[in-house]
Amino acid sequence: HTKTFYTKVRQYQELSEIDKPNDISFGSRMGKSAEILCKFAAIAELMKIVLEILKILRLQNQFD
């Protein structure tokens, strides 16, 4: 799953480079998108943790 994520990021980067490689704002644009991707990754990670916690709680409730 992580591999496909990185492949998509790489595809995005390649497309962006084809778009305007000598653009001055290119660096900041890539920085922005990387920032957004990191935030999404963090959110996804949080969601995964929350789901695991819920699963544990559900199992505990079954035993009570």
Secondary structure, DSSP 8 states (H G I E B T S, - for coil): -HHHHHHHHHHHHHHHHHH-TT-TTHHHHHHHHHHHHHHHHHHHHHHHHHHHHHHHHHHHHHH-
